[in-house]
Amino acid sequence: MRVYDIIKKKRDGNSLTNEEIEFFVSNYVKGEIPDYQASAFCMAIYFQGMNLDETTALTLAVRNSGETLDFSSVDGVRADKHSTGGVGDKTSLVVAPIVASLGVKVAKMSGRGLGHTGGTIDKLEAIPNFNTNIEKQKFIQIVNEIGVCIVGQSANLAPADKKLYALRDVTATVDSIPLIASSIMGKKLCADDDVIVLDVKTGSGAFMKTVEESVNLAEVMVGIGKKAGKKITALITDMDIPLGNAIGNALEVKEAIETLNGNGKADFVEICIALATEMLYLSGKGDRNTCESLARKSLMDGSAKQTFKNMIKAQGGDERVVDDLSLLPKAKYNYDIRAEKSGYIYSVDAEKYGLCALSLGAGRNKVGDKIDFSAGIILNKKTGDKIEKGEVIATLYANDQGLFEKASQILLTATRISDEKPTQRRLILAKVE
Ligand code: URA
């Protein structure tokens, strides 16, 4: 097999065989195919696309490039959720405890934030002493005892994706559906789950900006999951507006705990309940109405909160944060951003809101950058809200006052105030089963 011929075949719009795809990926990981050929390969996929069989073969090649986890010693049904990335998306912190409190096991490997999107692992590490690096046997033991454990991805998980993603990032080939789907599902399939619920974000703060593109991506990922023998559903959810009111790690943990205390913001609660319902339904806990009632009950009667507390303790964290939010990291300074005119918040650019939080220290510009857990934004007004001139739109939090000027400019230019009230968009825009 010649690398040149594989690239040419895809460049000319032909379908590749499983063997050709596996050959390319495994030799690229071994360092036997140079970056310039892998770049051409990605660009050929970008322009010519891939059918579901090819995308599945690419996904499995990514998965098989490194370590896979055996969950056979976890008792019961194992379910996971995955978000394609958004701003203020702290759903895993609430959904995983709800589902686990109802007897479905959640052995979760999550990622870190990069660019404008946050990551569950960074959020959890905002809890003092929380350990996201737990060896495999202990991980399974915690899942069996508590029902849930959330850890970071091991260094040897899907190395092909690490290499390919870094290459795509600098060759303008990130936004290709087969490449995104195989990257996400290649990592997801490393874990040995029975059920996967995908939260495909759509809108200004998401990778996919339109519902149509998001449905296309969801259909491919669901197709791959089915071929791999999983029970899988995708919800397409709104990311034109950040989720909830907090953006930034400790601020988001606080919002998640308030939600587990029964005081969540309506938009955030709706998404959490919808995702938990799907996970419970696919795990065989009853019809969707029953699963929704179970999820709501767990959230309101404190069961999910207790499970979250147990998980923090089992992972070495200070579980007292659940009852005493003052134990979370707190920024030294805050700064109110006020409206320059009266009207309605007509629209916001959620990606820029994420970049605003990043500029305050809440995120990373590149892998390995240190983050400030206490930094971020609390939104006082969101799209559709009425606002008077001088009223607070949002409060910024940082440990360096010098960061406020640039951050407030980013947020103000990302916020459109108009005399017209916007029509409200639904939060759950589609479902792919
Ligand atoms: N998230 C991933 O893990 N991979 C992509 O390609 C895009 C988003």
Residues whose N, C-alpha, C, O or C-beta is under 5 A from the ligand:
A	BS01	URA	T84 V174 L179 I180 S183 I184
